[in-house]
Amino acid sequence: MTTSTTAVGPAKTGPTPGKDERVARSSVFVRIFSKPEFGAGSAAVVLFILFASVSQTFTQPSSIATVLYGASTVGIMAVGVSLLMIGGEVDLSAGVGVISSALSASLFTYWFGTNVWLGVVFGLVFSLAVGALNGWLLTKTKLASFIITLATFFMLTGLNLGVTRLITGGVATPTVQGLPGFDSAEAVFASDIPVFGVNVKITVFYWILLVVIATWLLKRTKGGNWIFSSGGAPDASRAVGVPVARTKIMLYMGVGFCAWLLGMHQLFAFKTVQSGEGIGNEFLYIIAAVVGGCLMTGGAGSAIGGAIGALIYGMALKGVVYAEWNPDWLKFFLGAMLLGATVLNLMLQRRAAKGGGKK
């Protein structure tokens, strides 16, 4: 009988099966902080600890509900503005757009003596039309969005005051309280929802819902890819068939929708609207998006990051009050906190980028 033997050769030195040596393993730090929302989240945690350490009131459930409400009034708009900035554009008319929506709904109801829900629908149509006009002008004229929306800002500011004076003779709209449909509209746009014994404004839940929808849109849909590519490389995107113009128009209409939602809340929460309000709020929305990691050049960012940016603003705004600090320094403190959050976010992302190839 012949016995066969198998020679044992030297051990193989090739790559381990199942592993690709071309792919470097990054550290946990890199994987976490290369995402913009985690840098902003770190700043939010630092800010929360700061106010919690100087004020016991800040951590009370009712105080947290107040902070969330303040954050939601910026956060709702920050969702639309974040998506727009990822798409490579800005909207300087967003602040007065909120008031324009509320005024259009209120004045329509007052002038025609209709049910307030007809005014609500008119306000929605008006806001979407303004957004579509901004987007259309941007794509047709090829002007910078800064110029287009700055012009819209001034036109809406004048329109708000002029039309309000023309119809009412004053600078504010008549109260909508007691008009047909008011109670149901107030329940939808300005009610309180009890959560574990604490009343939370409904805007907080709308804000969370919008963030979830926007995050799903960006990460799970073809439209999300279009938004990122339209902001990061618009010319290359057009070359491969991405509808860049349509995408940007829809993004502006998204800002208009958010403006309508927040405008309806203000109308039914306060029952009347001052025509001169809203000026300057557009910068709060942009700052929240930038703090959350959205680049002014487009192509990067997230809805979650914008939400965290709005939360930072809400904590800073209410935290100064609960800490009983001198309110004369409020604006300076807000600016310092927002600047600090932005710098921290940038530093963390740069450090993560430098360590991207390390095991």
Stockholm file with secondary structure:
# STOCKHOLM 1.0

chainA/1-359         MTTSTTAVGPAKTGPTPGKDERVARSSVFVRIFSKPEFGAGSAAVVLFILFASVSQTFTQPSSIATVLYGASTVGIMAVGVSLLMIGGEVDLSAGVGVISSALSASLFTYWFGTNVWLGVVFGLVFSLAVGALNGWLLTKTKLASFIITLATFFMLTGLNLGVTRLITGGVATPTVQGLPGFDSAEAVFASDIPVFGVNVKITVFYWILLVVIATWLLKRTKGGNWIFSSGGAPDASRAVGVPVARTKIMLYMGVGFCAWLLGMHQLFAFKTVQSGEGIGNEFLYIIAAVVGGCLMTGGAGSAIGGAIGALIYGMALKGVVYAEWNPDWLKFFLGAMLLGATVLNLMLQRRAAKGGGKK
#=GR chainA/1-359 SS CCCCCCCCCCCCCSCCTTCCTTSCCCCHHHHHHTSHHHHHHHHHHHHHHHHHHHCSGGGSHHHHHHHHHHHHHHHHHHHHHHHHHHTTCCCTTHHHHHHHHHHHHHHHHHHHTCCHHHHHHHHHHHHHHHHHHHHHHHHHHCCCHHHHHHHHHHHHHHHHHHHHHHHHSSSBCCCCTTSTTHHHHHHHHSCEEEETTEEEEHHHHHHHHHHHHHHHHHHHSHHHHHHHHHHHCHHHHHHTTCCHHHHHHHHHHHHHHHHHHHHHHHHHHHSSCBTTTTTTHHHHHHHHHHHTTCCTTSSCCCHHHHHHHHHHHHHHHHHHHHTTCCGGGHHHHHHHHHHHHHHHHHHHHHHHHHTTTCC
#=GC SS_cons         CCCCCCCCCCCCCSCCTTCCTTSCCCCHHHHHHTSHHHHHHHHHHHHHHHHHHHCSGGGSHHHHHHHHHHHHHHHHHHHHHHHHHHTTCCCTTHHHHHHHHHHHHHHHHHHHTCCHHHHHHHHHHHHHHHHHHHHHHHHHHCCCHHHHHHHHHHHHHHHHHHHHHHHHSSSBCCCCTTSTTHHHHHHHHSCEEEETTEEEEHHHHHHHHHHHHHHHHHHHSHHHHHHHHHHHCHHHHHHTTCCHHHHHHHHHHHHHHHHHHHHHHHHHHHSSCBTTTTTTHHHHHHHHHHHTTCCTTSSCCCHHHHHHHHHHHHHHHHHHHHTTCCGGGHHHHHHHHHHHHHHHHHHHHHHHHHTTTCC
//
